[in-house]
Amino acid sequence: MNNHQIKERIAQLYTALQFCSEKIKTFTTGERICINQERFQWMHILENAEAEPRPVSLDLERKIKEVTHLAVKYHFKPYYEDPFIDENEFNLIAERK
């Protein structure tokens, strides 16, 4: 993944977590931990390209995609904005998925 794709992924994970916190409780505590582990590993990779990613399981990835679609459907705006991507860029990313 290039840096732009990594930032898109970080934004997607961030929004999924925020949607779960603020709107519809979807993820278990363990799933939230796994999502945060992947998110922080991508942040680490931005600083150290040799680090290995820690992707979530396929089942959890499916849930993340479902939540991402719900966030787009309901025009969800997180209470705290993601520091890695601007709002317009995320909306374009989400619409493509």
Residue pairs with C-beta under 8 A, 6 or more apart in sequence:
1 9
1 53
3 46
6 42
6 45
6 46
7 46
7 84
7 85
8 85
8 90
8 93
9 42
10 39
10 42
10 43
10 82
10 84
10 85
11 82
11 84
11 85
11 89
11 90
11 93
12 64
12 68
12 93
12 94
13 35
13 36
13 38
13 39
13 42
13 64
14 39
14 78
14 82
14 84
15 68
15 71
15 76
15 78
15 82
15 90
15 94
16 26
16 27
16 35
16 64
16 67
16 68
16 71
17 27
17 32
17 35
17 36
17 39
18 76
18 78
18 79
18 80
19 26
19 67
19 70
19 71
19 76
19 78
20 26
20 27
20 32
20 67
22 76
22 78
22 79
23 70
23 74
23 76
24 67
24 70
26 63
26 66
26 67
27 35
27 60
27 63
27 67
31 56
31 60
31 63
34 56
34 57
34 60
35 56
35 60
35 64
37 54
38 53
38 54
38 55
38 56
41 51
41 52
41 53
41 54
42 53
44 51
45 51
45 53
55 61
56 64
65 97
68 94
68 97
69 97
70 76
71 94
72 91
72 94
72 95
77 87
81 87
82 90
85 93
